[in-house]
Amino acid sequence: MPQGPSFWFDTRIYLAVTAVALLIISYYNPYAATLGAILLYALYLYGRERYTTRQKEVNNYLKNVCNCIDTAAGMAFANLPLAILLIDEYGVIHWHNELLAEWLAEPIENGQSIAQIWPTLPLDKLVGKDGQTKFETGAQQHYDIVHRVAEHEALTVLYISDVTESEADKAAGCRTQTVLAYIQIDNYNDALTGLNESQRTAILGEVNRMLAEWMTELDGHLKKYNEDTYIAVLNRYSLDRLMTGDKFEILDRIRGIQAGNKIPVTLSIGAATGESSVAELGQRAQAGLDLALSRGGDQAAVNISGKVQFFGGKAKAVEKNTRVKARIVAQAIRELIDQADSIVVMGHTGEDFDSLGAALGVAKMVRHMGKQVKIVVSQPGMAVDKLSELLLDYEEYRELFISPMQAGILVNAKTLVFVVDTHRPELVAAPEVLARAERTVIIDHHRRAETIIANTLLVYLEPSASSTSELVTELLGYFDDRIDLNRLEASALYAGLVVDTKNFAVQTGVRTFEAASYLRRSGADPTLVRHLFRVDFETMKSRAAIIENTEMPHDGVVIAVCPADIKNAQIAAAQVADMLLSIEGIRVSFVLFNIENGIGISARSNGDINVQVIMEQLGGGGHQSVAGAKIKNTDTNEVKAKIIEIVDSYIKESVTHESNSAARSEKAR
């Protein structure tokens, strides 16, 4: 093994020590010392020659090793399965290896812009940043790009892998993923009521036939396991066709069945895919069916890896004739109130008369049982101010309304919190109260949204009801026969009915008028209700200003913008949205108003267009004919453009379905 410089250094030390020893010997024996010096010098010359030879060998060895490493590194670098590019901040190529040129089958030159090779490459995500990005070209080629900032230079290194084959395998695997779906006739008893046996058999036979043909078209398997329930298994490719193609047109086909039934037959579908186990897949599908049913039926809820999408929901929720559920819920509420130490009631932020009327109705139940209750209001507003003024005439109600801060002090582990007229945690009047509450009850008439208050003791959600005030009025009737509403309580509930039904013109049924009749018998005063809805001159001017900023992008569709200086803009926007529907030919209205860091929307419909579906695509929700949304970090023009785009898609889809339905009817003849 070649010796290094340290070996020769050690040898010279030994020679120096020997020379010192010879000097000492020369004092006693000069001849012996002279002979030793000659030998020592010979050893020195030999050692130096040996060191020089060995040093040359070491240098040659290291040179050979470096040459081998350089050759190997060059070969390895040249044959890397990665395309490597060095680009500047403008995307200009400063250096590259040849692999990318081989992939593209065209020459690449330094100084050329990478945008000329891939025009859609997201340079803003790559240049000057460390990370990893996947990119797809128009030729269906997939690349994985690892990008690193080059040291000491304003350059970025791109390490590009061709992952087209693996992405194709992944897509093929995704297309064959199992999809489990539960399908239910959501109004089985209502649709078949009053029909003779042959008519019932004809309707159910037609439903079975249509579902079987539909599943055959999708290469799926259908199994009926109950008189009104089916289970279906298909693959992800077929599900994607449904979601991007006909948008679950089977819902429209089933709704079009006519065999003597006065109420259309409707389906609810819960489908799920993308889960790691069959058990979890089944749970997700069942949860999707429950969600579709709680939103009023006639729709599909599709859960893909935890993300839910809704389709359909065009039919109005059918009013339930039975009141068994109301009686059971009333008794359950009575027991929960009896067990609670304190009770707090709240509605949604920016309370309206339905929210406040329902809250007063719940407060009446609590007070009837001899317990104290408080109603949390988010902020002063027209409805809150008018009711607060009237509450001053009633000693027991003078301190009924409290702020969210005051409510936060009252809430403890045994506090029962009622949430009325909403079920979404982000919309409640006091989110901090909801966060601290451990015992919660929901009473709401809106179609269920994807988000719902968690860990509730009781959920009374009835989308078929006209208003939450209607639901609470029914509960009061079953809560206790001896309960006696005063004039203000009955009028507040009556005002809730009026505001959500647009003076009994929208979403009304038999139970709505029965609730109104009960309230009138209990002392509801229409004159007092009219007083609650009266507005001052400035408010009327504000409404006129909003209406002036109205445009009609489509026949029957209007969009209005609330000026920035309007007071109580949210309330004014809701009122104008209602007013616009009274104009001949208007089917749906949207009124935009400014909120903190964004834009709010009040949407209204005469029932032809489901504004809840439209608002959900903007992050909001509501009811089929009354809905809204609040969008952060945006402006009016952007929101208007989004609304127009969504309405365009909705109208085109409706027209397509109507055409397809007409074609099928013609073919059947």
C-alpha positions, 0 to 999 in steps of 0.5 A: 500500500503506498505510504503518504507524506506522514510516513516520510516525515516520521522517517526523517525524525528517526534519522535526525535522532540517529544523527544526534546519537552519532554526534555524541558517539563522535566525542568518544570514538570518531571513527565509529561515528564517521562510519555511522554518518556515512551509513546514515546518509546512505539511508537518507538518500535511499529513503528519499528516493523510495518516498519519491517513487511511492509518491508518484505511485500514489499520484498515478493511483489517485489520477486513475481513480478520478478518471474512473469516477469521472467516466462512471459519473459521466456515463451515469449522468448521461444515462439518467432516466431523468430529463434535467433542465437549467432555466432562468426566471423567464423560462429560458433554458441554459443547459439540458441533457438529451433525454427530454429531446428523445422524449419529445422527438425534436431538438432542444437548444440552449437559449430556447424558452421552455414555453415553446416546448410546453406552453401550459407549463405553470412556470410561476409554480416552478421558478425560484421555488423548491418543490414538486409539481405534476404536469399534463401536456395536451398530448396526454403525457404526464410528467413529474417535475422536481424543481430546486433553486440553483445555488449562487445563481438566479436559476432553477433546476428541473428534474423531470420524470415521465410518469405517463405509464404509471398515471395511466395505470392509476387512472385505470385502477381508479376507473375500476374502483367499486361504487356502492349505492343505496337507492330508495323511493323516498315518498313510497307511501305518499305516492301510492296512497289512494291507488288501486292494486293494479295502479300500484303494481304498474307504478312499481313495475315501471320503477323496477324496469327503469332502474334495471335498464339504467343499471344495465346501461352502466354495466352495474348490478341492481338488487331489490332488498325491500319494497322501496329500497335497492342496492346497486354496485357499479364502477367508478368509470360509470359513476363519472359518466353519471356525474359529468354526463346525464347528471343522474337523469334517472331522477327525472325519468322516475319522476315522470312516471304517471299511472294514476298517481297524483304525487310524483314518484321520486328517488333518493340515492346515496353513493360512495367510492374511494374508501379503503374498506367495504364496511366504510364504503357501506357506511358512506353510502348509507350516510349519503342516502340519509343526507339526500332524504334529509334534504327533501329527497329527489336527489343523489348524494355522491361521496368520493373519498369524503367529499360530497356532491349533490345532483338533482333536488328539483322536486319540491319536498312533499308535505308529510301528512302524519304528525307522529314525528312532531308528537314524539319530538315534542315529548323528547324536547319536554324531557330534555328541558326537564333535565337541563339546568339552564336553557339558551335559544339562538337562531342564525346570524342576522336574525329574521322573523322566522328565526326569532318567532321560532325562538320565542316559541321554544322559549314559551315551552321552557317558561311553561315548565317553570325554567329560565331561558335566554335568546341569543341574538347576533346583532341589532337589526330591524327584526330584533329591534322591533320585537325588543320594543314590543317585549318591553310591554311584558315584564317576564320578557324584558331581559329575554334577548342577550348578546353572544358575550353574555351567553358565553358566561351562562353556558355550562356542561348542563346547559341545553342549547336550542338552535332554530332555523339553521343547522350549519355551525358557521351560521349560528348567532353565537359560534362560541356558545355552540363550541362550549355546548355539550347538549344541543337540539336543532329545529330547522326547515332548511334542506340539510347541507353537507355541514351540520352541527355535530354531537346533537341530542335531537335533530328535527329537520323537516324540509317540507315545512314552510318555516321553522315557526310552523314546526315550532307551532306544531310542537307547541300543540303537542308539548302540553294541551294547557300551554297558552300563547299570549298575543306577542308570542302568537304574533311573532310565530305568525310573522315567521310563517308570513315572512318565509311563505311570502304571505302564504304564497310559497312552500305552503301546505295543509299543515301551514294553514293549520298552524296559522289557524292555531296561532290566530286562535291563540291571539295572533294579531295581523295588525301587529304583524303588519306593524312588524313589517312596516318600514321607514321612508329611508328603507323604501329609498334603499330598496328603490336604489337596489332595484335601480341596479338590477339587470336581467342576464336571462329571461326570468333571471334578475341580479341586483346589486346593493349600493355600498352606503345602504344601511342594514344591507342584508335585510334590505337585500332579502326584501328586494329579492322577494319584491323582484319575484312579484314582477311578471315573468321573473322566476329567480332573483339574486341580490348582492350586498357588501359584507366584511371582506366579501360579498353576500347573496340573497336568492329567491325563486318562485319554485321553478329553479332550485336556488339552494343548489345554486347557492351551495355551489357558492358555499352557501345553502338554504331552501329550494325557494329561499337561499343565500351565500357569503363569499370572502375575498371577492368582488361584485363583478366576480360574484355576478359572473359566477352566478351567471355561469351557474345559472347558465349550466342549470338552465341548459341541464334542465332544458336537456332533461326536458328534451330527453323526457319528451323524446322518451315520451314520444318514443313510448307512444 
